[in-house]
Each structure stands twice: as structure tokens, then as C-alpha cells.
Amino acid sequence: MDRRTFLLTSLASGVMIWAGSQVPGKFGSLFQVDPANAIATANFPQSVASGDPQVAGITLWTRLTPQTGTVRVAYQVSTDPNFGVVTLAGVANAEAVRDYTLKVQLSDRAELRPATTYFYRFIFNNNSSAVGRFKTLPAENADVSKIRFAYISCNDFTNGFFNAMRFMAAEDLDFVVHLGDAIYETVSDPTFQRDIRPLSLPSGQLSAQSLEDYRFLHKTYISDPDYIALREQFAFIYIWDDHEFANDAYQQFNTDTAIASQNNTPNRRQVASQAWAEYTPTSITFTPTANPTTSIQIYRSFVFGNLMELVMTDERLYRDAPACGVANRNLFPGCAQLADANRSMLGATQKQFFLDKIRNSTRTWKIWGNEVATMQLIISKAVIDAAAIPNLSIPVDLFLSLDQWDGYPVERAQIFTALRTAGVKNFVTITGDFHTFEAGYQRINYNTPFTPGTVPSDAVGVEFLVGSISASNLSEQPNPFGVDINTSTQLLLAGNRHVQYFNSATHGYNIIEVTPTALTCTMRAVSTILTSGGTVSTLKTFSVPRDQVLIQDITGR
């Protein structure tokens, strides 16, 4: 590509990039920083963020305060936090049509080295943004000795403070994974939201409906100082779950009412996707002229040398409708449609992508970045009867939630059977959504008995769920059985022997450390979300030895 074609192509995409530290003199003034006001947070109200790291690339993100028309913003990348030597620099456009959010997508840049920490900043009106930080991925054929990352989900601004994010920002991490529910579309839902930090949507409604509503929520959430600190410190890998659009959503349908004919809201799905694409630092493209189920694709994978592959999936945009009806998603015994082999959560194309990535990966560890729990979770009639709790009885076993993989059991069994048949080893799933710290075994058939205290013979992997950042957990929501959280926990563990740990009474994050010989999951909990501050402590630490489907409790070692 000649220089003229390169510049025209770059201008069309809204990004202009030049190699090295030299920038054409025409734009040199854009890179000058006024020493009297070097960092102007007023120009960058949500600070900076980075995401989707590559071996020689990254996506840089910021947002300017609203301007007039199109404005040019300079950016710099350096191994020096003071930018004494600039590795890479360029100019990008911020426009009203994207709410003055700005992404610089750097890919296959010869200036960027693998497994290297870089610093970056944006410059506008001779004032700098705060300095952000990211680390590139190891080379694909590199011999990697350790990867350490955290993962989170479910940060509800109205229900509490993001204290966990402040503690995460001080951890020694390579990157952060967000498994969804980075916003909540409702602002005052009494069934699960305490108005600790009340919000009012631009539309005046109680749930987001318009592009302005969804943009407002994203702006508000990432303006939280603890969230800002975390996004400045580490590159993020994002996927969404349901609340970026609507509770228990599927395709372009919400479940806000049990009347199915009223749930089809394609425009709402589209603007929710647009706002998510604008405000998350991903390399994902959004096509506003396409229909809501094809305008964006968020499933993708990341390779970390010879040690690990991380496969992220989308479990909302392609899933079939609830098997037993919109009104019967929770605390329901199930229905005949659960046995339908054609029902899917992933959709045929994504399912094939996922299986191909996991089965064909040559990396030691295969990590599934998954939104909703794969492990079965029932409330057992036999366990309830044996407990003999006054005024507590159920006529049959109940699924706690058919919005999770329990609502798609045939596809779950197909996936796990395919992994077993292919001889996949070191398969570990990280999961959000449930606002609960949980560890257990992924089985092909959850109805086959096994000896408690042993590993089920049909186990193909292990799953670690993370508690929420601030969204209400089981201890904070109305209890349908009228028993305390400790009793609920014991009943659930007794009825689901594949689950090795269950804690839905606190909030926090998980850290995964991967080495050639073992994977370790450390569950970290904060002391409070009711006020800003608190402390952090370790709930549990589990280890999975290489080539074994085995969860070892190593807490305190």
C-alpha cells in the first residue's frame, strides 16, 4: 500500500497511525503537553482504558467531554511512564456520533514487543489524560512459565460500591476479564437493587430503553473512581451477559413481561449493543445497519504462548427462548422441552467455533470464559424432606434457574461429551452471573449417582464461579423458602454433590494463576459494599493439577 492510499484508508477508519516516535510536523503541536496542567481530567471524564491485548497490539480507549464537530486527539505509547522515549504515536478522531468515545485499534505493530508492559496517554488541547498501562501477550510459540489474571462480573452501581476494584488494581496481574453485567439496565428494581447510589435515567423510566439511557449507564458506571483506577492499570477482556441489555435476555428479546408477544424489542437490543461497543475497550466492530443478531460478534479467543488459550463466548445473542416459558425460569421442576436436542445456548456457528478452539488447542490449559453456570443446581426434595425444616417442603426437585445451562442440558452434554471424546485435558471454566463464589465439577450426566467426596467418573473439567462486585447475592435477596443463607447453602450442597464450595454471602473477585504444572484459583472477598472502603481477604484457594480433573483445597498453604 502506498503512502497516499494508507493515509486515505486511515482517515476513513477515523484513526491515523505512524510508526516509531516521529510524527509528521503537520500534527506536531497536537503532541505538546502544557507542563502547567499536564493532566486535565476534565477533558477525559472517564479517564482511559485498554483491552483485547495482542502479541503486538492493543485497543486504547478514552472519551472526551462533548465538543463541537469532529476533533483530533493525539495518543502516545511508551515503555516509560514519563514518555521520555515514545514507542508509537498517532492521531485519532472523536465524534459526536460515537458520543465522543474514541478507540485506537493497534494491530500487528512492529514497534510493540511481546510480553511487555507499556504506558499510554491521550493528548487534547495540550493537556494529557491520565496515564494508562497494558501488557502485550506472549509470542504464540513462547515458552511461558506463568500467567496471572483476575476475573469479575456483576457490578451494580445502585446496589453498592465497587470496593473490590480498588483492591484488584493493587494486585500483580497480567490482565482482567469481565464476564458480563458491567452495567444494570434497571435503576430502582426493589427485587434486587438497594438504592445505595440512586440513579435516574434520561428517559425517566426505570429500565433503559434508548441509546441515551444505555450510554448514560455506561458513563456513570465507568466514572466510578475505583473502576477508573482498575481500567487504567490493566487491559480488559470483556464479554457481556444479560443486563447490558435486559434481564435474562435472549437474542433481541427481553423477559420484562411474561407476555411473549411484547418481548420482541430489536431497536432496544441494537442500541444496547451500540453503547456497549462504544464504551468497552474491545477490538470488536459494530455495524449499525445490520440486524441486531448480526451487527456485532463478541465471541473470540486469546493465546498465551504455549501455556494457555482463553476462549470467550456469547450466551445471549444466539440462545433459544426459555424452554419452559418466560414465566418459569426460576424455581421450576422443568418440562419436556428440556430434552429437545435442537435447543441451543451458543447457536450452531458459535458452538462449532468453541469446540474447534478447545479441541484443537495445543496449549496446556484451555480456559472457557463463560457467562452462566454450567453445573447443575437443583433444590432436592429428598434433601428438603430429610432436613425436616418446619414449613419448608417442595413437591418435586426444582431447578434454581433455567436461565443457566440447566435450561440447555442436551447441548451441555453434547459439548462435554465432545471434549471427552477428543481427549481434552486441563479444561477449566470461569463463570460469572450468579453472584456467588462456587467451585465444582462439570459432568456429562448430572443424574448419574457418584460417591460423595470422589471425582465423578464423567467429569470433564472444573468450574470456578466468581461472586459479584456489588450486585445482590442470595443472602441479600428475598429468600423464597424463608431460611437463612447458611441453611440454604447446606441444602444446596447436599443436593448437588458435584459442587465443592458455595458462598453467596459476600462480594469480590477471583484470581487465576496458571503454570505448566497447575492452575490456582484464589477467591477474594471484600468486607463491605455499603460504603466506600473496607478490607479484602481470601475466602478460598483451590488448585487443579495438570492432566487431572481434580479440585484441591489449598487455602492457607
Helices and strands as residue ranges (DSSP letters): H 3-13, E 15-18, G 25-31, G 35-37, E 48-54, E 57-63, E 71-78, E 88-94, G 96-98, E 101-106, E 117-124, E 127-128, E 132-135, E 147-152, G 157-159, H 163-169, E 175-178, H 211-222, H 225-233, E 236-238, G 260-262, H 266-279, E 300-304, E 308-312, G 326-328, E 330-332, G 336-339, H 348-360, E 365-370, E 378-379, H 381-387, E 398-401, G 405-407, H 409-421, E 427-431, E 437-443, E 459-465, H 485-495, E 499-503, E 507-514, E 518-526, E 536-545, E 552-553
